[in-house]
């Protein structure tokens, strides 16, 4: 059922090359990334704990694509933007409850939902120039409000919202609770660019933001963006390089990635919790995943051709999307959903936990399996 999204999963998780991070002084918020290699380990060696959630396989609950996973009040919300756009709601144990609205043009219905969040006892859904509101306890439609500009990502702040704008807008808009614009930030962007999947990242008392073609992680504070972390690539995608690779002749993002060569950049995923930072970037026309331990001030990239996935037995490592309660959140998918675990391969607590969740040593699932994991 996940055929349409398999290429994204395979593409997200990296091939060739790795990085080694040297110690960073306490007063520096710089992550130095070089072209080194980490290999010859099992994926389970990176993980200290993991929880699996097998989603209901009710015919009404089959997912074709996951764009966002949101945990709130013992419920799981899954946003599926394209390929039958919808928001599915599950109990914490994976049992399907209902859809939030539906595809259409009536009250509470939508064609292209871009993002969702929790605002007190309300679930809010960003649909182009509007925010739709639904009751958190039962999913009933409340109403909508116009925000006056196109947007593709948003996040609630203590006194308003922050939006990543789409269409002809290339900026970050910070607004009050009524979506009146208080400030505009970041005048560089890619028209209609809707990656990364998750743009805004709450981290302790900070709200962080990153953009695909930028090596800076920004902090949103006092109605403005200020640099918070710098990813110092050995061979970065500078503005000059981007002008040559992308802006010249209005090349597409796919053309940019194809012609990057030895340049390093293009952050599609960036998430962090109290102990680790995890992001993906491109190098030599491949997506590389990078894991940074904030306690040790060192990090590594993960090469699936050299690192054995003895956790979920996919051909790539599990796809990490976001964080929740200091864990990293993501999903694993088994296309056409029949994988038999090789004899003797279940030799770690993590893969045994997955088998107990499935109650079998043969995987037969039509829906992806969610996980919350902690790295060592």
Buried (B, 14 or more C-beta within 10 A) or exposed (E): BBEEBEEBBBBBBBBBBBBBBEEBEEEEEEBBBBBEBBEEEBBBEBBEEBEBBBBBBEEEBBBBBBBBBBBBEEBBBBBBBEEEBBBBBBEEEBEBBBBBBEEEEEEBEBEEBBBBBBEEEBBBBBBBBBBBBBEBEEBEBEEBEEBEBBBBBBBBBEEBBBBBBBEEBBBBBBBEEEBEBBBBBBEEBBEEBBBBBBBBBEBEEEBBBBBBBBBBBBBBBEBBBEEBBBBBBBBBBEEEBBEEBBEEEEBEBEBBBEBBEEBBBBBBBBBBBEBBBBBBBBBBEBBBBBBBBBEEBBBBBBBBEBBBBBBBBBEBBBBBBBBBEEBBBBBBBBBEBEBEBEEEEBEBEBBEBBBEBBEEEEBEBBBBBBBBBBBE
